[in-house]
Amino acid sequence: MPDLLDLSDKKILITGGAGAIGRVVVDVLSSHGATVVANDVVAAADAHAALPHGENVRYIQADATDAAEVERLYAAMEQTVGLPNVVCCHTGMVGAYSVQDYPLAEFDSLMNLNVRSSFVIAQTAAKRWIAAGTPGLLIFTTSWVQDVPWPEITPYNASKAAMKALMRGFARELAPHNIRANAVAPGIVGVGMAKRQWDTDPSYQARARKAIPLGQMQTPESVAHAFLYLCSPLAAYMTGSVLLVDGGCSLYPMDE
Ligand SMILES: NC(=O)c1ccc[n+]([C@@H]2O[C@H](COP(=O)([O-])OP(=O)(O)OC[C@H]3O[C@@H](n4cnc5c(N)ncnc54)[C@H](O)[C@@H]3O)[C@@H](O)[C@H]2O)c1
């Protein structure tokens, strides 16, 4: 019986790989045999402290919003481990303000990181896969708020809706090249950006407590397991799909 979660033939690139969720995704995918290149902007020493240690985990520092840096990132990955066959557009940021107070400079930074950098990362992968005549898989990290107007993070909600649309567009347009695209949509994860809001904003915490039908913040492992499934042969026929793993958050507003 083959191990359907064996990823030893996979070379995976993930942006934001040293972040709170990213490092757990790297850990789960590499422990299933994948060679994983984590990209982030943090210094190499900080990334190495955050990432699992192993021959099959590498770190490449690069700014995913900068097209020239993204070219350098892919070239460095190809030189060391080869062309990726899975690329995860995972980095992102959030800002919490009411719509009337949202600073435009922060709106631009958020769209630049969440939407434009995901496009540049996915576009660069697609060009290289098409040139090489090889199949590929894109995974975009969206969020349950892609479809829900969760208050005080409206530009973030819009950026995740845009990423979902990008994912569907890449899936539709690149299917003839045997390039697939899917999304993982987490809920409210108990690390990283949501945990920072949970810890610092009492009104956010009160709202979030009501919005999670399963009653507790999500673990990063539950997000990583969705990546594991999408990278595995079990998901080989999936393209254009959103894998929602949110403890029921998107069922909000609840009755009480
Ligand atoms: N935490 C949650 O509850 C939650 C829920 C749903 C979706 N998400 C999504 O999951 C992803 C990761 O979130 P997180 O909570 O781990 O956040 P995080 O802030 O811990 O991780 C983001 C990482 O991206 C890196 N980064 C920032 N700018 C970069 C750039 N220009 N190039 C490369 N890397 C860059 C940061 O250094 C950081 O390590 C995001 O896309 C986020 O929207 C998070």
The ligand as an SDF file (V2000), in Angstrom:
LIG
                    3D

 44 48  0  0  0  0  0  0  0  0999 V2000
   -3.0750   34.0180   12.0470 N   0  0  0  0  0  0  0  0  0  0  0  0
   -4.3050   33.8160   11.5790 C   0  0  0  0  0  0  0  0  0  0  0  0
   -5.2750   33.7010   12.3300 O   0  0  0  0  0  0  0  0  0  0  0  0
   -4.5690   33.6810   10.1000 C   0  0  0  0  0  0  0  0  0  0  0  0
   -5.8540   33.3200    9.6930 C   0  0  0  0  0  0  0  0  0  0  0  0
   -6.1170   33.1730    8.3340 C   0  0  0  0  0  0  0  0  0  0  0  0
   -5.1140   33.3950    7.4120 C   0  0  0  0  0  0  0  0  0  0  0  0
   -3.8700   33.7460    7.8380 N   0  0  0  0  0  0  0  0  0  0  0  0
   -2.8470   33.9630    6.8280 C   0  0  0  0  0  0  0  0  0  0  0  0
   -1.7440   33.1090    7.0670 O   0  0  0  0  0  0  0  0  0  0  0  0
   -0.5560   33.7510    6.5850 C   0  0  0  0  0  0  0  0  0  0  0  0
    0.4980   33.7860    7.6870 C   0  0  0  0  0  0  0  0  0  0  0  0
   -0.0340   34.4510    8.8120 O   0  0  0  0  0  0  0  0  0  0  0  0
    0.6770   34.4220   10.2650 P   0  0  0  0  0  0  0  0  0  0  0  0
   -0.3940   34.5930   11.2450 O   0  0  0  0  0  0  0  0  0  0  0  0
    1.5920   33.2570   10.3700 O   0  0  0  0  0  0  0  0  0  0  0  0
    1.5030   35.7910   10.1960 O   0  0  0  0  0  0  0  0  0  0  0  0
    3.0100   36.1270   10.5850 P   0  0  0  0  0  0  0  0  0  0  0  0
    3.0790   37.6100   10.6620 O   0  0  0  0  0  0  0  0  0  0  0  0
    3.4640   35.3360   11.7690 O   0  0  0  0  0  0  0  0  0  0  0  0
    3.8210   35.5990    9.3070 O   0  0  0  0  0  0  0  0  0  0  0  0
    3.9930   36.3490    8.1320 C   0  0  0  0  0  0  0  0  0  0  0  0
    5.4440   36.1820    7.6860 C   0  0  0  0  0  0  0  0  0  0  0  0
    5.6160   36.8700    6.4390 O   0  0  0  0  0  0  0  0  0  0  0  0
    6.8910   37.4850    6.4680 C   0  0  0  0  0  0  0  0  0  0  0  0
    6.9630   38.5860    5.5030 N   0  0  0  0  0  0  0  0  0  0  0  0
    6.5040   39.8540    5.6580 C   0  0  0  0  0  0  0  0  0  0  0  0
    6.7960   40.5870    4.5710 N   0  0  0  0  0  0  0  0  0  0  0  0
    7.4210   39.7560    3.7130 C   0  0  0  0  0  0  0  0  0  0  0  0
    7.9520   39.9410    2.4110 C   0  0  0  0  0  0  0  0  0  0  0  0
    7.9110   41.1420    1.7980 N   0  0  0  0  0  0  0  0  0  0  0  0
    8.5500   38.8850    1.7840 N   0  0  0  0  0  0  0  0  0  0  0  0
    8.6280   37.6740    2.4040 C   0  0  0  0  0  0  0  0  0  0  0  0
    8.1160   37.4440    3.6520 N   0  0  0  0  0  0  0  0  0  0  0  0
    7.5260   38.4750    4.2880 C   0  0  0  0  0  0  0  0  0  0  0  0
    7.0370   37.9680    7.8960 C   0  0  0  0  0  0  0  0  0  0  0  0
    8.3930   38.2460    8.2320 O   0  0  0  0  0  0  0  0  0  0  0  0
    6.4400   36.7990    8.6740 C   0  0  0  0  0  0  0  0  0  0  0  0
    7.4450   35.8510    9.0350 O   0  0  0  0  0  0  0  0  0  0  0  0
   -0.9860   35.1290    6.0740 C   0  0  0  0  0  0  0  0  0  0  0  0
   -1.2290   35.0800    4.6840 O   0  0  0  0  0  0  0  0  0  0  0  0
   -2.2890   35.3640    6.8040 C   0  0  0  0  0  0  0  0  0  0  0  0
   -3.1270   36.2710    6.1240 O   0  0  0  0  0  0  0  0  0  0  0  0
   -3.5600   33.9020    9.1610 C   0  0  0  0  0  0  0  0  0  0  0  0
  1  2  1  0
  2  3  2  0
  2  4  1  0
  4  5  1  0
  4 44  2  0
  5  6  2  0
  6  7  1  0
  7  8  2  0
  8  9  1  0
  8 44  1  0
  9 10  1  0
  9 42  1  0
 10 11  1  0
 11 12  1  0
 11 40  1  0
 12 13  1  0
 13 14  1  0
 14 15  2  0
 14 16  1  0
 14 17  1  0
 17 18  1  0
 18 19  2  0
 18 20  1  0
 18 21  1  0
 21 22  1  0
 22 23  1  0
 23 24  1  0
 23 38  1  0
 24 25  1  0
 25 26  1  0
 25 36  1  0
 26 27  1  0
 26 35  1  0
 27 28  2  0
 28 29  1  0
 29 30  1  0
 29 35  2  0
 30 31  1  0
 30 32  2  0
 32 33  1  0
 33 34  2  0
 34 35  1  0
 36 37  1  0
 36 38  1  0
 38 39  1  0
 40 41  1  0
 40 42  1  0
 42 43  1  0
M  CHG  2   8   1  16  -1
M  END
$$$$
